[in-house]
Amino acid sequence: MRFLVDENLSHRVCDRLNAAGHDAAHVRDAGMHGATDRQVLTMAVTDERVLITADRGDFGRELAQTRATEPSVFLLRQLPDVVRADEVAALVLANLTHQITSAITKGAFVVLSPKAVRVRYLPLR
């Protein structure tokens, strides 16, 4: 799976996902440090990547306002203030079930927390 890791998460998350056989890129590596949410979403669409972010409200709001059907997004919630890259990658990898992978290929906003998963299909209403 192809991922785009938002700048609010460590670059090391990419290393862990790549080591697990995925293709993960970080927003900063693309020269997108400080980019707007819309620019990050556009990059994810252009590069056919699933965005992984811990940014609580902005990406969901942008997707809802534009009624976008892509990109799929993993929103990480209820994480401690300090979270290790290993833990973030493990949370994502543990939730790449057939059901979640299927939802992502159709266009989904997936909220992941250490205790729950919620899937909403795009466009958000």
C-alpha positions, 0 to 999 in steps of 0.5 A: 500500500502507498502512504503519505505521512503528514508532517505532524508524525515522525519521518520514522513512521515511513521507515517502519511502514517501508520495512513492512513492505509498503511504500511510505513517503513523508510530506517533508521529503516532498518539500511540502513542509508547511503546506496547506491541508488542501495541498497535502490532500492534492499530493496524496491524490496525485501520488495515489497515496493514503494520507496518515495524519494525527491532525484531528479536524482539518482534513475531515473538514476539507474532505467534507466541504469539497465532497471529495471521493479521494484520497483515503485518510487514516486519522490517528486519534487518542494517542498520548502526547508523546508517541513513538514511530514504532507505535504509530506504524504498529497501529496502522499495520495492525488495522490493515485488515481486508475490511479496512483495505477494501474501504480504502480502495473505495475511498474512506476516512478511517479513524484509528485509535488504540481501542477502536476503528471507525470507517466512513466512506467518501464523500463525507456527509 
